[in-house]
Amino acid sequence: MFDIAELLRAAGAAEPLSAEDQFVAACARGDAAEARRVQTRRPELPGSLPAERLRLFADAAAWGSA
């Protein structure tokens, strides 16, 4: 399986993600180690996420994400 984000970066599309986006993305893909790494830098996560971001966790669980 290929990583779309990696393909975009290789093509020159580089936009840094916020810590919140990094955390949500790590959680969505089931990458607990990365989510914890981000959370170490931003210990208020996930509690500081707005409701619409928190809702993504329930959506991801419904889609079968770990």
Secondary structure, 3 states (H helix, E strand, C coil): CCCHHHHHHHCCCCCCCCHHHHHHHHHHCCCHHHHHHHHHHCCCCCCCCCHHHHHHHHHHHHCCCC
